[in-house]
Amino acid sequence: TSPTGFVMQELHIENKTASFLLNFDDVEGAVKYRVYRKGSVDFQFFPLREVTVEEKKNSPVLPFTIPAADVYLIYVVAVFADGSEGVPSRTIEFRA
């Protein structure tokens, strides 16, 4: 199952660091979520950060930071108890 409702909010750039908020819907059975990112010079996606189910319950809108001065693609996947990943969310592209 794919996380739906994946959106970015409040992109802010200061001191060569981009700060932004991500929000997405819960996936039943997920034990955590893994957010992936890919810059314009990257050949593949890399994990940006993992979010526990508890962290997401406490803060539905999650803060992230990334180095500025690139175009990025990001998406989120649910991770299940056996370590498998679900279907990726839609991909968001942004310039930071």
N, C-alpha and C positions, 0 to 999 in steps of 0.2 A: 504494500500500500504506500502511496506517495503522500508526503505532507502537502496539504492544500493551503490556500490562502497565504502563500509565501510572498511577503512584501518587505521592502526596505523603507525605512523612515529616517528623516533628520540626518542626512549626510552632512558632516561638518569637517572641514579641513583646517588644521592648525599645526604649525611646526613640522611640516612634511609628514604628518600622520592624519589619516582619514578615520574618523569615528562615525559609526552609523548604528542604527537599531534594526533588528530583524524580528519579524513576527510570522508565525505559521501555526497551523492547526495541529493538535495532537494526533498521533497515530496510535490506535489501539494495540497494546502489546509491546510497544517500544520501551526499552530500558534507558536509552539515551538517543541523542541526535548528533549527527556529524555534519558540520558545515564545511564544504569544499570551496576552494578558490583557485582561479587560474588567471595569471597575468598575461599580458600580450606577448611576452617572450618565453613563457612556459610552454613546454610540450604536452603537459598533462595537468590534471587537477591535483591539488595537494590539500590535505586537511588543514583548515584554518583554526577550528576549535570544536571541541565536543561539549555538549550541553546535556546534563542529566535531566531526567524526568522531573525530579524534585526542584532543580533550579528553574526549569521552565514553568512549573506550577507556581513558584514564588514570584517569578517575574516573567509574565507572558511576552513582554517586549524585551529582547535581549541585546545588550551592548557588545559591539565588536570594534576592533581597530585593525588597521592595515596600513602599510607604508603608502604614502601618496605618490603621485606622478606616474600613473599607469592606468590602463583600461582593464577592468577585472570582470570576470564571470564568476558568479557564485550560485551554489545550490545547496539544498539540505536533504539528507536521507535519514530515515529512522533506522536505528540499530536494535536488534532483538537479542534476547537472552543467549542465544546460541552464537552470537557474534555476526550473524548475517545482516546484510543491509537490505532495506526495502527499495522500492522504486524511487529514483530521485524526483525532487520537486521540479517545478519549472526553473529555468535558469534566468537570473537577473544580470544584466550587463550595465556597468556604470563606469564613469571616469572619475578618478580621485586624484 
